[in-house]
Amino acid sequence: MERRRAKLSKSEQMARVRSKNTDSELALRRAVWKEGLRYRLHTRLPGTPDIAFPGARVAVFVDGCFWHGCPEHYTRPVRNAEFWRAKLKRNQARDKRVDRELDVAGWLVVRIWEHELRDDLNACVRRVRRAVSRRRGQRSRNQPFQT
Ligand SMILES: [Zn+2]
């Protein structure tokens, strides 16, 4: 028996697009892990970073081009324009708040657009690695006697 699928509006379709655990996020995690960088996934940090390095205090977010309003790829939906405009505004305000909260707590925030992962995954991995090693260097300089 085949159930007829109800037709979804464009905005309903987009609302169904999951904003977490996308293929590109998973690709970044795999690549970062292969680099020998050991991260944590489920942290109780503001904004729930996609990847977190508690030792180095680096939090990495992968921002979807649509959900976070990428300047290169965000397209305004025509239907329910007001709803989507308000939603984007809320998302961007939340991103800023999360960045501030993490900064205050001593975390370095790395934000990567989803399209950057698609375009050049290795460059994104290098950015993460640089951030982590920079922070590790700072911490060991600041706390020379800690092992
Ligand atoms: Zn983009």
Residues whose N, C-alpha, C, O or C-beta is under 5 A from the ligand:
A	BS01	ZN	C65 C70 E72 H73 W113 H115
